[in-house]
Amino acid sequence: MKKQKNILLFLLVILIIGFLIPQNLKMPVNKATKSDYNSKSFWYFPWGKSVTHKGVDVFAEKGTEINAATAGLTLYSGKIAVGGNIALVLGPKWRLHYYAHMDELNTSTLSLVDHETIIGTVGASGNAVGKSPHLHYAILTLIPYFWRIDSDKQGWKKMFYLNPIEYFEN
């Protein structure tokens, strides 16, 4: 019984530490400004097969460097059908940072990244083939924010998705 309590205490401490680490979120696309994305694109409906757009698309020339928006651990770096070349980074506050449609990947699974790390370059891979080069960037929280649920299309999913634009414009 004591061993179980110690394990639970350890997990609680790890959870709390994750929330205490500062996020310091920055625009991941090199030299991108407000004119490179639509500030109303988060949770835009209708949006293809995903129904609702759950991130922001930052447009730039193909090959433009993408830095990690925050420090973290790359949980996955590779290719998936919809996102193309992607990186998924676990960052502070138990948030997942999803980078999609990259042309090149410069990070690897289980590598540490920070603002100085070039994780890839802007592209049009996955379901963005044939479209303008851009980075699709989304932030998901592993700890549900139940108060964010509303009546929008897929509004229940808002407890997991945070609007990256709010962090860029602060």
Sequence and secondary structure as in RCSB ss.txt:
>XXXX:A:sequence
MKKQKNILLFLLVILIIGFLIPQNLKMPVNKATKSDYNSKSFWYFPWGKSVTHKGVDVFAEKGTEINAATAGLTL
YSGKIAVGGNIALVLGPKWRLHYYAHMDELNTSTLSLVDHETIIGTVGASGNAVGKSPHLHYAILTLIPYFWRID
SDKQGWKKMFYLNPIEYFEN
>XXXX:A:secstr
 HHHHHHHHHHHHHHHHHHHS       BTT  GGGS TT TTEEEEGGGEEE SEEEE  TT EEE SS EEEE
EEEEETTTEEEEEEEEGGGEEEEEEEES B   TT EE TT EEEE B  GGGTTS  EEEEEEEESS  GGG  
SSTTGGGGGTEE HHHHHT 
